[in-house]
Amino acid sequence: MKTVRVRTSKSYDVLIGAGLLDRAGDYVYSAAGGNIAAIVTEDNVASLYLDRLERNLQSVGYETVAFKAKSGENSKNAFTYIRLLEFLAERKVTRSDVIVALGGGVVGDLAGFAAATYMRGVSYVQIPTTLLAAVDSSIGGKTGIDLDGGKNLAGAFYQPEIVLCDSSLLEKLPPRIFVEGCAEVIKYGMIADEELFRMLGSGQHLDLEDIVTRCVRIKRDIVSEDEFEKGTRKLLNFGHTAGHAIERLSEYKISHGNAVAMGMAIETRAAVRMGMCDEECLSEIVDLLHRFGLPYKTRYRADDMVRVALSDKKRKSSVITLSVPRRIGKCTLCEVEVGKLERLFVSN
């Protein structure tokens, strides 16, 4: 097992290793305490892991209650959020209890936002069950829900007590879900770890525990420097400005991982047009996306993507901040005038 210590307004550990789900009770109680463990999960994950987690939490003395949302991004909305708050209130969950997020990014964001706002703050724990959540969304304290006007427009920075990444769960993911998580791994290679990027493209056997740890350490370093996304943390948004627009245009039929893959190609192409990186950099990322079976083209027009992107949180008045590559393993922040974005966001 590997441990990564995250030092922010609240310091906590990210544990990475096989078998953590079946030891979750001890870790959750040690980190958060409480009498009730309110598990937030979704239908598909619940059928696989909910009983195991409940038994383990009960074995250390917790009373457990479970809230199950429907799977998919469309559950990350105000309706589900209010249902969850009402559920917590009806089950008499108090400020001294703990919320446990068991699932992917949607569950983690939803549970974290509820934890941040229910009774003005309740402890919560992340147990990610997807690669995407393990390497990215479960760490760093970003929580939230989507509004009609855009993705993640309501939310809070609220750090967990502990994150338990059980690598044995990731090994059992359906290939499609696993590959979608690889988009975020490629992102980390692009922004801060050329060696990781080269490893992904080498065809050699990849140690999943090591890959997750490398990504978590990169995010730890960035978040510890800029917890509330005033500057450096925006580097983590590589591929996400265009990617979030693609998700919304598809009404979330295109998954986050696939949308980010397309977004990385679009935003690298934009960097080439701005003279910030060369064609070889673009060719390398497109080749790697193709190797992993991830999309790098979209059917959506640039003007539609820009129209949706204008509601993005990264916009500031007449400019929007993009994270763009200078080379493999090095991204930089670039403020782009909104009026020039359409010319840059050409997908092919």
N, C-alpha and C positions, 0 to 999 in steps of 0.2 A: 504493500500500500504506500502511496505517496501523499504527502501533505503540503499544501500551498497555503501560506498565511497571507490573508488580505488585510492590509492596514488602511482603514478609512475612518470615518467618524465613529464607526463600530468595527473593531477588528474581529475576524473570524477565520476559521479554517475551512478549506476545501479539501475533502478527503477523496482520493481517487484509487479505486482498487476493486477486485472481485469480492462478492459476498457481502457488501455493505448493507444491502437491503435487509438481510437476515440478522444484522447487528444494529439496526437503526434505533431500536428502543434505547439502548444504553447511550448512544451518541446524542440522541434528541434530548433525553432527560438531563444528561450532563450539561448540555449547551443551553437548554431553555427551561427545564423544570416544568411545573404546572401539573394540573390534575386531569384536564381534558386535552386530548390531541384531536383537533378537527382536521381531518384529511380532506384536501381538495384534489379531485382527480377528474378524469373523463372516461367515457364509456369503455373505450378499447383498452385503456391501461387498467381500469378497474377489474376487468375480467381476467387479466393476467396476474396482477400483483397486489390488489387491494387486501385480499384475505391474509396474505403473508405478512403485509405490513401491519395490519390490525392486530394479528396474533402477537407479533413481536413487540409492538407498543404496549399491548395489554400485559405482556409478561413482565414488564418493569413497573406496572401499576397504573398505567394510563386508562382512563375511560375514553373510548374512541367513538367519534361520530364521523360520518363520511358524506360529503357533498359531491355528486357526480354531474358534470356538465356534459353536453354533447361534444364530440370530438370536432376539431376544426376551428379555424380563425373566426368563423361567424359566431362562436360562443363568447368571444372576448369583447363583450359589449355591455352597455349600461344595464340592460335587462337582466343578464346573468349576474352581473356584479351586485345589483340590488337584491336579487334572489339569494345570493350567497350571504350578504349581510343579514338578511332576515333569518336565514337558516342558523347563522351563528347566534343571533339573539334568541331565537326559539329554543336552541339547545343549551342556553345559559352559559355560553362560553364567556369567560371573563378576561380581564387584562393580564391576569397571571397565568393564563393557559397558553397553548401554542397551536399555530396553524401549520400544517405540513403539506407542502405542494408535492404531489406525486404525479409526474407527467412531463410533457414537453414544454415548449416555450409559452404556449397559450395558457396552460395551467399555472405555470410559474408566475407569469405576469398578472394574471387574474388574482391568484391567491396572495401574491405580494401586495397588490394594491388594496385588497380587502384588509390585510394585516396592517397596512399603514394607516388606514382610515377607521377601522372598526374600533370604537371606544378610544379613538385618538392614538391607537398604536398597540398592537399585540405582537409578541414574538412569533417569528415564523422560520421554517426550515425548508430548504430546497432539496428534493430528491429527483434529479432529472432522469428521465427514461429514454431520451433521444440524444443522439450525438450532438445535434444543434444546440440543445439546451445545456448539455454537459460542458461544451467548450465556450459557450457564449452567454445565453440569456439568463442562466441561473446565477451568474457571478456579476457583482458590480452594483446591485441594488436598483436597477431600473425596473419599475413596475408600472402597469397601466392597462387601459382598455382603449379600444378604437371608438371613434365617433363617426357620424355620417360624413363629417368634414375631413377626416383623415385618420391615419393609423397612429395609435399610441398618443392621442392628443389629450387624454385625461390620464394623469398618473402621478407618481411620486418617486423620489429617490429614497429607498428604504432598504437597509441592508439586512440580510438574514442572520440567524444565529450560527448556522453551520450549513455547509453544502455537502451532500453525500453522493458522489458519482460512482455508482456501482458499474464497473466496466463489463461485468458479465451480462448485464441487461442490454448493453449496447451491442454486444456480439450476437444477440438474438433478434435484432431489429430486422424487419423486412428489408430487402435490398433497396427498394425505392426510398424508404425513410432514411436509411443509412447514408445513401448517396446524397440526399438533400442536405444532410448535416455536413458532408464533405465540402460543400460550398463555403461554409463558415471557416472550416479548417484552411482551405485555400486562401481565404481572405487574410487570415493571420500570417500565412507565409508571405503574401504580397505586401502587407503593411510593415512587417517587422522581423521576418525570419526567412532569409533566402535559403538556408540549409533545409528547413522544413519544406519549402516549395520544391526544392530539387529532390528531396526524398519522395515526395508524393508522385513525382514524375518518373522516378527511377524504375518502377515496376517491382522493387524489392518488397519483401514482407514487412508490413508496418506493425509495430507494437502499439496497440490501441491505447494502453495505459500511458505510454510515453507521449503519444500524439496529443491526448487530452491534456496531459500535464504541461506540455510546451505551450499550448494555446492558453491555458488558464494562467500560466506565469506571465505571458504577454499582456493579457487583460489585467491581471493583478498590478503589473507595473504601471500601466496607463491609468487605471482607475485610482490607484493610490496617489498619483500625481494630480489628477483632475477628477475628483469624485462627481462633481455636479455639472460636468460637460461645458465648461467655460472656454476650453481651448483644446488641449491635447487629446482628450477623450473623443473628440469628433473624428479622429483618425479611424476609429472603429466603425465609422459609418461608410467605409468604402463599399460601393455597390448598393448602398441602401437608399440613396435618394431616388435613383431610377427604379430600384427594386421595389420600394414601397409603392411607387406610382403604378408599376405593373401589377402588383397584388390588387390594388384597389380597382384598376381598370378591368381586371378579370373577375371582380366581385369575389376575390379570394379563392377562385378555382385554381389559380396558379399558387403553389405553395411558396412559403417564405424562402426556402433554400433555393428553389428553381428561379425565383424572381431575383434573388441576390446574385445568382450566377449570371443571369442576363445583365443585371445592373453593373456588375464588375466589368463585363466586356464593353458595355456602353460607356462607362465612365473612364475606362482606359483609352477607348477610342477618342473620347473627348480630350483626354490628356495629350494624346498624339496631336490632335488638331491645334491645341494650345502651345505645342512645342515643349511640353514638360517631360515627355518620355518618347522613346523611338518606336518604330514599327515592330522591331524585334520583341520588345516587351509585350506589345499587343498580341503578337503571334504566339508567344510562349503561354500567355494566360488562356488564350482561346484553345490552344492545343491541349492544355491540361484539363480545362473544362470538358472538352470533347472526350478525352481519355476516361474521365469519370462518368461519362454519360449525362453530363449536365448541359442545359441549353445555353447558348450564347447569342441567340438572335430572338427578337420579339416581333410579333405582327403589329404591335401598337405604334402609331405614328408619333414622331417627336413632339408635335404640338399638343397631342393629347397627354403625353407623359409630363410635359412641362406644366400644362394646366393643372394637373393633379398635384404635381410637386410643389406648386406655389403655396399649398397649405402645410407644407412640411415644417417641422419645428426648427430645422436648420436655416430657414429663411430669416433674414434680418433686413427689414425695409425693402430696398431695391436690389439686395444681393442675397445669394444663397451660398453657403459654405460647402464645398465638395472636398472629399478625401480622394486624392488622385495619386497614381504611382509616378515616381521619378525613375524607378527601375524595380526589378524584382527584389523584394525585401525592404523597400523604402517608399512609403507614401508621405505626402505632404498635404497641408490644408491650403485651399485656394478659394478665394472669394470671387464668385462669378456674377456679373450683372444679370438679373433675371431676363432682360431683353436679349441676351446672347445665348441663353441656355438652349433654345430651340435649335439653333445652328449646330450646337455641340452634341445634342442628344439624338444622333442618328444611329439606328440600331444595326445597320448593315454596312 
